[in-house]
Amino acid sequence: MSKIKNETIVKRPIAPLIFKKIKDKSPFEINKKEVILKFNPDIKGLDKLFKKNEVDEIIAASKSKLSKMFFIGSGGPYKLTDLDKTGEFGGGSGGSGGGADDTAVTESMQCYYNALAYSLGKELNSKNATEKALTSKNISDKVHVYNKSTKLNATELIGIHNKPGKEKKLLTWIEFDDKGQNVYTKTANALRKNQKWSGVPHFHRGSPFMKAIYDSKGLALDFDKKQEVRKAPASGYSDDKWNPGDIWMSTYDPNPISSKPLDYSKGGQSCNLTFEMLKKDVYKEAKAKRLLGVSLKKVETNATVTEYNLPTREQNVNVTLKGFRFGQTGDFFNSTDVYLIFNQKEMQFRSFNSTKSWQGEVKGSFAAGGKIGGGGVNFYCSDILHRPIGTTSGDSMKWSETKWNDNLFSNFHKLYEKYSVHRNNTKKISSKDLLNLKQFKQEANRYTSKNKNAAPAFKFSKYMGLLMIDSIYGKSNSRLNEWASEVLRYAMSNIDISSYFIKIE
């Protein structure tokens, strides 16, 4: 095991972690043995180097000064550079997990904390959620987490959290607060309290077993296609909209070949599996505490656990469409987005990649970051309002975003004039304040974002927003609230085919 170098202490923000571990009496590893350390104020000359034993003193210290920092402990005293470079301090950060993105890292790390919580049978904190406990074999045997096809282990994941360049983002997940809690322990504690399963379940992230669960959704889709059943836009049949479980917990054998988590396996590839049958199976397995999808959001303070897609669909959202506005302020040329305003929440529509990927995103507590792509929005415009976006074609499956070209300026301007003064515009303006076509072009072509010209993004995104508003309000329609409810439910993974899951946030 390598040791922590003075260069590492200077370059990386590990001083707060060292002080926190000493304060919490959390063990360090020295020569692969756990040692509880505390500051030694009696070493000669130490009071002149480190007067208060505070974090800032170590952060500001030179390499030579750091080499004189001593601690008391069994077999000591010890210097900072005597500490083993464990995963907490950036060790083990290479290897097969080094290329995992942050989402893969946090979801996988959460599985290890979850397994530890169930194994200990009590609340996790900084004293028992140690690296040694998380990396023990009995915990590893219960965790099956992958970055694509590469399996990840706890040592690698802890190392990645402390890898240079990751500190600001990932350390906020794993660092313990003054109450001895971090994001992972808060989530694991809430899950164990809410889901009182016997024994220690297996936890999956991207594993072959988890992929086998989603295979069942594919079989139900195949059956729907044969029956020409249309329950959602094509994108609504994605894994995430069927069940947004980032991780799954299960008591089944993790080998998907020998295990049959859902009843689809009875019929093989030719089974007549419907989404209704599948929803019942997912709910039945969850309530029997055999199989459950868990959606994860970063817990900031106290974790809450919420059930979604219950059989009674009691959380189906029904909203009233109250109107729209241009951007957050109503200033047409101040942003690329438009907002739809419901009686409870709002949804922002904009391009998420300059001149493509136009979509809607829920704003508020319903589903932070819940999204619906342009194809999904158009599906409901076609299916419910019978007014597809930007076209007269009724085939929503062939729809695509309207690519901008300057020949569209005339229609762009007409829609701007119509909906700037429209009664459903919550920030409507007076007709005397409207720009003429020449002025409109000038404003659109000089739109900037982050001090750079972003006219192409503005014209594409704002025009798509106006085309959608025209589909909604262009003609009188008694089904606007139904349309709004379906769009919002889609973004929340709460459509008719969606299956039961819990969310921790």
N, C-alpha and C positions, 0 to 999 in steps of 0.2 A: 504494500500500500504506500503510495507516494505521500509526501508531506506537503503542507501548505507553505508556499514560498512567500518571502517578504513582498516580492513583486505582485503576487496575487492579492495580498492584503491591501496594498496601496491602490491597485487598479480596480479592484472589485468591491462592491458595497457589502462586505461580509461582516464588518464590525458590528452593525446592529444585531445580526444573528448571533454573534458570539456573546454579546452582552445579554441578549434575551435568554440564551441557553443557560448562562451562569445564573441569572436571576431566577429562572424556573427550575433550576437544578436538573436540567436535562443533560444526560451524559454525552461526553465527547468520546471519540475513539482515538486512542494512542497506542500504537503498535498492536492494532486490531483488538484492543481491550477497552471496555467502557470505563470511563473515569469521570467522576463528578468533580468539577473544578470551581474554585472561587479565587478572587483576587488576593494577593499577598501584599498587604501594605507595609510589611515590616522589612522587606528586602532593602538593603542599604542603598540610598540614593534614589529609590523609586519615587519618593514623594516629590522629588524635584523634576522628574520626567512626566509623571502622570499624577497630577494633584488631586483629581476628582474621580479617576477611573470612569470617565464618561465616554460615550461613543465618539463625540467630536474630537477627543484627544487622540484616539487611535486613527481616525480618518485623516487628521492633520499631521500625523507623525511621519518622520522620515524612516527610511529602511533601517538605519543604524539604531534609531530610537526604538523601533518596534522590536528589534532583536533583544532588547533589554526588558521587555514586558514579561513578567513572570506570574504564574498562578500556583496556588496550593492545590494539591491533589494526591491521591494515593500513589506513592512512588516518586513524587515530585520533589522540588518544584519544576514546573514546565514553562517553556517559552511558547509563544504562538506558533512558531515553526515546528514544534514537536507534534502538533495535531495532525492526525491522518487526514488526507484529502478525500473525505467521503463524498457521496453524492450531494450532501447538503452544501458542501463547499466547492462544488464544481467537478468533483471526481466522477469518473464513469460516464462522462457526457458524450463520449464518442460512440463508436459502435453502430449497430444496426438501427438504433432509434434516433441517431443524430439528425436525420433528415425529416423527421416528423414535423408536421405543422402544429401550430399552437392548439388547435381544436383537438387533434388526435392526442396530443400530450395531456391536456386537461381532462378530457373524457376518460382516457386510459388511467390516469393517476387517480381519478375519482373511484374507479372500480377497485383499486387496491385499498383505499380508505374505507370503502363500503364493506369489503370483505373483512377488514380488520375490526370494524365496528360490530359486525355480527359474530365474529370469532370471540371477541372479548365479552360481548354481551352487556356492554355498558358504554356510557358516553365517552367519546374520544376527546382528548385534550393534548396539550404539548408534552405532557409527561408520558403518556402511553402510546401516542401516535409517533413513535420514533422511527428512524430509518431502519434500525435493526428489526423492529416489529413488522414494518411494511414489507421488508425484503425476505422475511422468513418463509420457509418452504410450505408450511401449512396454509399461508395466505396465497402464495404464488400458485398453489394447486387449484385455487378457487377462482383465479383471474385469467381470462383469455382475451387479451387485447392486442389489436393489430394496427399497424400503419400500413395500409394496403395489404401486402402479403407477408409483411415482416412482423413477427411477434415482438412485443415490447415487455421488458421487465422493469420492476420498480427501481432498481439501482440506476438504470439508464434514464428513466423518467425524472428521478430526483436530480440527476446530474444535468439534464437538459434545463431544468428550472433555474439552475445556477450558472448556466453557460454564458460567457460574455456576449452581450447584446440582447440577452433575454431578461435581464434583471428587472427592468421597469415594468414589463408586462406579466411575465410568469411568476415572478417573486411575489406579486400581490395575491396570488392564489395560495402559496405555500407558507408564507411567513405568518407566524402566530401573533395575535394581538395581545393586549394587556390581560385579557381574560383567558388566555391559553387556547384560543380558537383561531382557525384559518378557514378559508373558503371550503376546503375539502372536508374538514371535521364538521362544520356546520351542516353541510349537505348530507354527509353520512349519518350524523346523529338524527337529523329530521327523517331520513328514510327509514332507519331502524325503528324509530318510535312510531312511524306511521304504518309500516309494513312489518308486523310481528310474525315473521316466518320462523319455523323451527329449524335449528341447525344453521349452517352457513351456506347460503345459496352460491351458485356459480354466477360470476359477473362477466358479461361479454361486451366487447366493443370491436366491431368489424371482424369478428371471428367466423369460421366456417359454420358454426352452429347458428349464429345470428343471421348469416346469409340464407341459411336454410329456412328460417322463419319467413323471410321476405319472399322466398320462392313460392310460398302459398299464395301470396298476393298476385304473383304472376299467373298462377293457374286460374285464379278467379277472373283475372282480366281476360285470359284466353277464352274462358267460358262466356263472359259477357260479349266478347267480339263475335262469337259464333251465334249468339242469340240477338245480335244487333241491339244490345242494350246500351243506352247512353246515360250514365249517371253523373258525369262530370266532364270537364274539358280534358283533352288528352293528357295535359300536364298534371291533372288531378289524380292520375293513376300512379304517380311517382311514389317511391318508398316513403318519402317524408310526409306526403299528404295522407297516405294510408295509415301510417303510424309513425310519428316523429320521435320515437324512442331513440335517444342518442346512445344509450346503453340498455341492455336487457339483463334481467336477473332471472335465474331459473334453478329448479332443483333437479332438472333432467341431466342425464349423462351428456357431457358437452360434445361428445362425438355425434355429429348430425347423421351419420350413417346408421348407427344403432338406435338413435333417439328419434322419437316421433312426437315433437312438441305440439303439432296441430293435426287435426283429423284429415287434412288433405292427402296424407301419405297412404290412406286406405285405398284410394282410387287410382293412385299413380298419376301419370301424365294425362290419362284420359278421364279423370274424375269430373263429375258435373258439380264443381264447387262454385257456389255463388258468394258474393260479398256479404250477403245476409248471414249465410251459414258461418262464414269466416269471422264476422263480428261477434257472433255468439260464442264461437270457440275461444277467441282471444279473451273475451270477458270471463268466460267460465274458468279458463286456466289461471287468470289473474286472481280471481276470488278464491280459487282453490290453493293459491299460493304456490303455484308451480311455474308460472311464466308471466313476466311483466315487462313492458316497455317503459323506460324512464327518460323523460325529457329534462335536460339540464340547462339552467341559466345561472350565471354567476351570482352567488349570494353575497349581498353587501352587508346586511345586518342580521336579521333573523330569517331563517329559512321557512318557507311555507310550502305545503304539499297540496296539490289540487288534482282531483280526478277529472278526466275529460272523456267525452263520448260514452257516457253511461247508456244502458239500454233504453232508458226513458228519454234520452237526449235532453235531459233537463237543462243542460247548459247551451243548447242551441240558441244562438244569438238572433234575436229579431230586433231590428233597428228601424228608425225612421230617418229617411234622407232629408236633411234640413236645408241643404244648399251647397254652394261651392265658393271658393275664393282663389285668387291668384297668389300663390306663395303664402307665407305666414302673415305678411302685412297687407296683402291685397294690391301691392304695387306690381303691375304686370311685368315691368322690365327689371325688377329687382332680383328675380330668381328664375330657374328653369322649370319649376314645379307648379302643380295645381293641387288643391286640397278639396276632397269631398268631406262634408261635415254631417255626421250622424247625430242623433239625439244623445248618444253616449260617448262616442269617440270620433276620431278623425282618421282619414287615410290620405297619405301623400302619394302623388303620382309623378314620376320623373324618370329620366333615363339614368341608369346606373353605370353606364359605360360610354359617356359622351354621346355618340350618335347611334346607339343601339341599346338593347336590353331595357326598354321602357316597361315599368312595372309599378305596382302599388305596394305601399308598406303601411301597416297599422301603426298608429301613434297612440300610446297610452298603455294602460295596465292589462288590456285584453290579452295581447300576445306581443310582447316586445319583439320587434323585428319580424313579425309575421308578414309574409309577402304573397302577392299574387302576380304572376307574369302577365304580359300584355295579351297573350293567347287566352288565358283564363278569363280576363276581363271581357274580352271580345266574345267568348263563348256565352257568357251570361247576357251580354248585350243582344246577341243573336237569338239565344234560346228564350229569354224572358221578354225583352223589349222589342224583339224583331227588328233591331236597327244595328247591324254590325258597324264596327268603328272604321270610318274612312272608306267604306265601300258599300255597294248595294248588293253584293253577293251574299246569299244566305248560307253558304257553306263555311261554317266557322273553322272547319278542320283545315281549310286551305288559306286561312287568313295569315297575313304577315304585317308587320309594322310598315307604315308609310314612310319610305325613305325620302328625306328632304331634298328638294332641288328648288332653285329660286323661281321656277315657274309657278310654284305654289303660293307665292307671296300674296297674290290677289285674294285667294280664298282664305289664307291666313289672316289677312287684314279684315275681311268681312266677318269672320268668326270673332275676332278681337272686338270689333265694333258691336256685334250683337250681344256678346256675353259680358262685356264690360259694364253695360247698363241693364243687364237682365235682372228681373225681380228676385231670382234665386241666388244672385251673387251677393254674398253677405257684406262685401266691401265695394259695392257698385259705385260707379262714378257718374258724374253728369255728362250728358252727351256733348256739351260744349268743351269738355276737357279731352275729348278723343283726338288722337293724332290722325292726320291724313295719311294716305298711302306712302307718300315720299318720306314724311317724318317717321312713320312706322318702320320703314326699311332701314333708315339711318340708325334708329335706336336698336333694332334687332342686330344689325351688322356690327355694332360697336359694343355689344354685350361683353363684359369681362368677368372673369372669376380668378381669384388669387393673383390679381394684377396682370392677367394674361387674357388676350382675346379668346372668348369661348363662344363666338357667334354660332358655329355649327351645332354645338350641343344645345344652345338656347332654342334655335329654330326647330330642331328635331323634337326636343322634349316638350316645348310649349305647344307646338302644333299638334302633337299626339294628344296632349291634355285637352286641347280645344276640340279635337275630333271626338274624344270620349264624351265631353260635356254636351256636344251636339247630339250624340247618340242618345244621351239621357234626356235632355231637355228640348231637343229639336221639335218634337211633337208631343202632344199631351198623352200621358200614359198612366194608367191606374196601378201599374205594378212596380213602381219605383222602389217602394220599401221592400218588396220581395227581392228585387234585384240587389239592393244594397245589403240585405241580410245574407244572401248567397255569396256575394263577393267577400264580405267580412268573414263569413264562416269558412270559406275556402282558405283565406289567409291564416286562419287559426287552426288549420287541419281538423275542421269540424264539419266536413261535408258528409253526404250520405254513406259513402264507402269507408269513411274513417273509423278506425277501431280504437278500443279502450287503451288509455295510457295515463300515467300520472306525470305531473310537472313539478319540479322542485325549483323554486326561485326565491 
